[in-house]
Amino acid sequence: MTSAAAALPRPPGRTRGFLRLVMIEHSVFALPFAYIAALTAMFRLDGTVHWLRLLLVTVAMVGLRTFAMACNRIIDREIDARNPRTAGRELVTGAVSVRSAWTGALVALAVFLGAAAALNPLCLALAPVAVVPMVVYPYGKRFTHYPHAILGIAQAMGPVGAWLAVTGSWSWEAVILGLAVGVWIGGFDLIFACQDVQADRAHGVLSVPARFGVPAALYGARGCHAVTMALLVWYALATGAGAFFWAGLVIVAAAFLYEHTIVKPHDLSRLNRAFFTVNGFIGIALFVCALLDLAVRGLGV
């Protein structure tokens, strides 16, 4: 009996379980665009990287995203339990308690607010504007077929907030980049939701794929990503981007084409590759190209 018990895998600790719950590694989707906005703002401000401010932007972004994901998992735990794809999530299986999840969410929120306060008064004053859509999003699938748009609005605030963190003032260029990010993420959320059509319809969960079908959702995602490219081009023109950034846009366009080639209405077998691998690559590739572009144009450390 003792040897058999010893052979069983040990349950993850509370912290590790919480980090798995919020999928902390997926911060890669939003962080690169916040960095692009922050570094571009620094380039325009005085041509120098402000490392402490960049660290605070990172802390704020990760804190807010962690809070949002924890709220999402807590609010959706009953829906997740009825969906075979999500029935193994930590709050459903009991690997993480609801109390622990709320504790982690509130700690993450406090970290976000602390980082916002350390950046400047405007960031702290506008912090609730960033928090509200993060909480509204998981409820969205209960009252609208377009919860993906709410997610897009929530994610669009990242680059805007990062620019405000550096300059303390409004920037329409940051709004353009924020819109690009929001439409991009809304588009790939359309793709991601396609795998849950049957479960969503069976349990009354609202989404574009559940309402209009998988083909319509994939066409919608293509349209979103076409708009994303147009907005990124507009951002490049508005900020006077150089050759490296334009090369990055070519890479992003190629990645979008690949993404929409491997996901088809009758074949979703490569959906995870499109969602996780390709979209993670898009953010990192554009950030690297933007960083090279700013360095060549004179951004110093």
N, C-alpha and C positions, 0 to 999 in steps of 0.2 A: 504493500500500500504506500509506504513511504517513498520507495524508489519510483513508483508510478507518478506520485504527486510531484516529485522532484523533476520528472521528465517533462511536465507540462510547462509551456512557455509562460514566463512571468508577465503579468499585465503591465502595460506601460505606466510610468509615473504620471502624476497629474499634469505636470508641465508638458511632458512629451505628448501625452494624449491630447491636450488642448492645442498644441501646435499642429498635430495631425488633423484635428477637427477643423481648424481655420486654414489649413493648407498654406502655411506660411511661405512656402517656396513660390507660390503663385504671385507674390509681390512683383515678380519680374515683368508682369504684364503692364503695370501702371508706372512703376518707378522710372524706367528709362525716359518717358515723356516728361515727367516732372523734372528730371535732370536736364533735359534739353531746354525746357523753359527757364529753369534757374540759371544755367550756364549762359544762355543767350542774354538774359537780363544782366548778369554780371559783366559780360562782354560789353554791353552797352553802357553800364554804369561807370566802370573804371578800368575794364580790360583785365581784371584780376579775379582769380577764383577765391572766394571767401569760404574756407573749408568748414569753419564752425557753422556758418549759415547753411551750407550744403548738408552737414550732418543733421542739423535740426530739421531740415526739409525731409530727410530720410526717416528720421524718428517719427515725424508727424504723419508721413504717408503710411508707414508700416503700422503705426498705432491706429490710424483711422481705418485702414483696410482690415486689420485684425478685429476691431470692434464690429465692423460691418459683417464680416464672415461669421463671427460668433452669433450675432443677432439673427443672421440668415438661418443658421443651423438650429438655433433655439426655436425660432418662430415656425420653421418648417418641419420640425421633428415628427409631427403626426403625419404629414404628407409623405415625408421620407420613409416612414415605416410601411406605407402602403405601396411603395414603388420598389420592385425587385432590384433595380439598379442602385438605389440609395438605402436599402434596408440594412446594409452593413455599416452605416455611418455611426460614429462613436456615441452620439446621444440616443440613437435607436437601440444599440446593443447594450448600452449601459457602461461602456468603457470610460465615458466621461459623464459625470452627473450634470443635471441642469444647473444645480447650484455652482459647481465648478466653472461651468461655461459662462454663467452670469458674472462670476467673480473675475474671470479672465477678460470678459468684455468690458467691464467697468474699469479694470486696471488699464486696458488698452485705450479706453476713452480718456482716462486721466493723463496718460502719457501723451496722447494727441493734443489735449488742451494745454498741457504744460509746455510742449514744444511750440505750439502756436503763440502762447504768451511770451515765450523767450524770443520769438522772432520779431514781432512788433505788435502794437496795440490793434492795428487794423486786422491782422490775421486772427487775433483772439476774438475780436468783435464779430467777424464773419464766420467763425468756427461753427456755430449752429447751422448756418446755411449749408455747410458741407455734411453735417451729421444727419440732418433730417431725411434726405433722399436715401441714405444708407439704411435707415430703419423702415422707410416706406416701401422700398423695393421688394422685400420678401412678402409683404402683404399685397403687392400689386397683382400677383397671379390669382388673387381671390376676387378682384373687382374689375380687371381690365384684361383684354386679350393682348395688350401691348406692354407687359412688364419690362420687356427688353429696352423700351424707351426710357423707363425710369432708371434702369441700370446705366444707360448711356449718359443721362443727365448727371448721375452721381459720379461717374468716372471722369466726366468732362471737367470737373472742378479741380482735378489734380494739377494740371499745368497752370491754370489760372492762379491757384493758391501758391504754387511754387514761385511764380513771377512776383506776386504780391509779397511773398516772404523776403525776396531780395530787395525790391525797390520800395515797398510800402505804398505803391500807387497802381492804379488801373492800367491795363494794357490790352488793346484790341488784338494785338498780335498773339498774346497768350490766349485770348478767347478763341481765335481761329484754331490754334493748336488744340485747345480743349475740346472744341467741337469735333475736330478730326478724331481725337481719342474716343470721345463719346459715341460717335457714329460707328467707328471701328469696333468697339467693344459690343455695342448693341447689335452689330451685324454678326459677330461670331457667337453671340448668345443665341441668335436665331438658329444658327447651325447646331449649337450644343443642345438646344431644346428639342431638336428633331428626334432624338433617341428616346424621348419620353412620351411620344404622342399617344400611344395606346393607354398607358397608365394615367396620363393627364385627362384624357377623355373619360376614362372609367371612373375617375374620382372627382371630376368637376374642376380640375386645375386649368386655369386659363393661360393660353399662349397663342402666338401666331400659328405655329405648326398644328396645334390642337384645333384651332378654329378654321384655318384655311388649307391645311395639308402640308406635307413635307415639300413638294415641288415649289409651292408658293413661298414658303419660308426660305428656301435656298435661293430663289430668284430675289427675294427681298434682301438677303445677305449680300448677294452680288451687287445690288443697287447701293447698299450701304457702303460697301468697300470701294465702289466707284466714286461715291461722294467723298469718302475719306481721302482718296488720292487727290481729288480736286482741291480739297481743303489744305492738304499738305503742300501742294503746289502753290496755293495762295499764301500759305505761311512762309514758304521759301522766298517768294517774291517780296512779301511785306518786310522780311527781316534782311533782305539782301544776301541771302545764302550763297555760298560759293560752290565750287565744282564737287567737293566731297559730299556735301548735303544732297546735291542733285543726283549724284551716283547712288546715294542711299535710297532716294526715291525710286530709282530704277530697280534696285534690289527688292524694295517693298512691293512694287508693282508685280515683279516676277513671282514673289512669294504668294501674293493674292491669287494670281492666275493658277499657280500650283495647287493652292488650297481648294479652289473651286473646281479643279480638275479631278481631285481624288475623292471628293464627296459628291455622290449622286443620289437622286431620290430613291432609287431602287437598290442602292448599295451604300450603307452607312458604316461599313466595316472599318474604314480608315478615318472615322470622325475624330477619334482621340488624337490621331497624328495631326489632323488639321487644327484641332482646337489647342492642344498643348504645345506641340513641337513647333508648328509653323507660326503661331501667334507669338510664342515666346521669342522665336528667332526674329520676327519683324521688329519687336521693340528693341532688342539688343543691337541688331544690325543698324537700325536708324540712329540709335544713340551713338554708336561707335563712329559712324560717318559724320554725325553732327559735331561730335567732339573733335575729330580730326579737322573738320572745316573751321571750327572756332579757333583751334590752335594755330592753324595756318594763317588765319586772319589776324592773329595777335593776342589771343587770350593767354594770359600768363598765370603761372602758379604762385 
